[in-house]
């Protein structure tokens, strides 16, 4: 199975953005943990804020997954 030029361009962009994925993962995880600590310290029973924290942490997890995929693609590209 051959890759056409659009697929190669997409893979190259994904590989170039791996630093951004790692940065966004770290920042969103830190922000989610900070908001979670603030939520428990202030003893505010706002469930909407807790849902927002969960979404931020899930976003950090998704960015970490994208980082891992781009690192693997970079290794495969080097083998090719």
C-alpha positions as a Python dict, from the first residue, in 0.01 Angstrom:
ca = {
    (1, 'X'): (0, 0, 0),
    (2, 'X'): (152, 329, -111),
    (3, 'X'): (91, 666, 43),
    (4, 'X'): (-2, 953, -182),
    (5, 'X'): (130, 1307, -137),
    (6, 'X'): (-160, 1422, 82),
    (7, 'X'): (-104, 1135, 324),
    (8, 'X'): (269, 1205, 338),
    (9, 'X'): (207, 1574, 402),
    (10, 'X'): (-36, 1484, 682),
    (11, 'X'): (215, 1249, 843),
    (12, 'X'): (493, 1507, 819),
    (13, 'X'): (273, 1771, 985),
    (14, 'X'): (182, 1526, 1259),
    (15, 'X'): (547, 1445, 1323),
    (16, 'X'): (643, 1814, 1333),
    (17, 'X'): (375, 1890, 1593),
    (18, 'X'): (486, 1631, 1847),
    (19, 'X'): (645, 1899, 2071),
    (20, 'X'): (316, 2089, 2077),
    (21, 'X'): (125, 1775, 2172),
    (22, 'X'): (359, 1712, 2466),
    (23, 'X'): (343, 2076, 2577),
    (24, 'X'): (-37, 2086, 2562),
    (25, 'X'): (-58, 1757, 2748),
    (26, 'X'): (161, 1879, 3032),
    (27, 'X'): (-13, 2217, 3055),
    (28, 'X'): (-366, 2079, 3051),
    (29, 'X'): (-280, 1814, 3309),
    (30, 'X'): (-125, 2075, 3539),
    (31, 'X'): (-423, 2305, 3494),
    (32, 'X'): (-669, 2021, 3559),
    (33, 'X'): (-488, 1912, 3874),
    (34, 'X'): (-467, 2274, 3992),
    (35, 'X'): (-837, 2325, 3939),
    (36, 'X'): (-911, 1995, 4113),
    (37, 'X'): (-707, 2100, 4417),
    (38, 'X'): (-881, 2438, 4420),
    (39, 'X'): (-1218, 2264, 4395),
    (40, 'X'): (-1146, 2048, 4700),
    (41, 'X'): (-983, 2326, 4906),
    (42, 'X'): (-1264, 2574, 4850),
    (43, 'X'): (-1525, 2305, 4926),
    (44, 'X'): (-1741, 2448, 4652),
    (45, 'X'): (-2008, 2199, 4549),
    (46, 'X'): (-2026, 2324, 4192),
    (47, 'X'): (-2054, 2007, 3986),
    (48, 'X'): (-2011, 2200, 3661),
    (49, 'X'): (-1658, 2293, 3764),
    (50, 'X'): (-1580, 1930, 3842),
    (51, 'X'): (-1704, 1825, 3497),
    (52, 'X'): (-1481, 2094, 3344),
    (53, 'X'): (-1182, 1950, 3534),
    (54, 'X'): (-1258, 1603, 3399),
    (55, 'X'): (-1276, 1738, 3044),
    (56, 'X'): (-945, 1921, 3084),
    (57, 'X'): (-777, 1605, 3215),
    (58, 'X'): (-920, 1403, 2926),
    (59, 'X'): (-787, 1662, 2684),
    (60, 'X'): (-441, 1621, 2835),
    (61, 'X'): (-468, 1246, 2795),
    (62, 'X'): (-569, 1282, 2429),
    (63, 'X'): (-275, 1514, 2362),
    (64, 'X'): (-41, 1263, 2525),
    (65, 'X'): (-179, 990, 2299),
    (66, 'X'): (-121, 1212, 1994),
    (67, 'X'): (235, 1272, 2111),
    (68, 'X'): (299, 898, 2143),
    (69, 'X'): (157, 833, 1796),
    (70, 'X'): (370, 1106, 1639),
    (71, 'X'): (685, 966, 1807),
    (72, 'X'): (604, 621, 1671),
    (73, 'X'): (544, 762, 1324),
    (74, 'X'): (877, 943, 1342),
    (75, 'X'): (1051, 614, 1424),
    (76, 'X'): (873, 438, 1137),
    (77, 'X'): (969, 720, 902),
    (78, 'X'): (1334, 681, 1001),
    (79, 'X'): (1318, 308, 922),
    (80, 'X'): (1176, 379, 577),
}
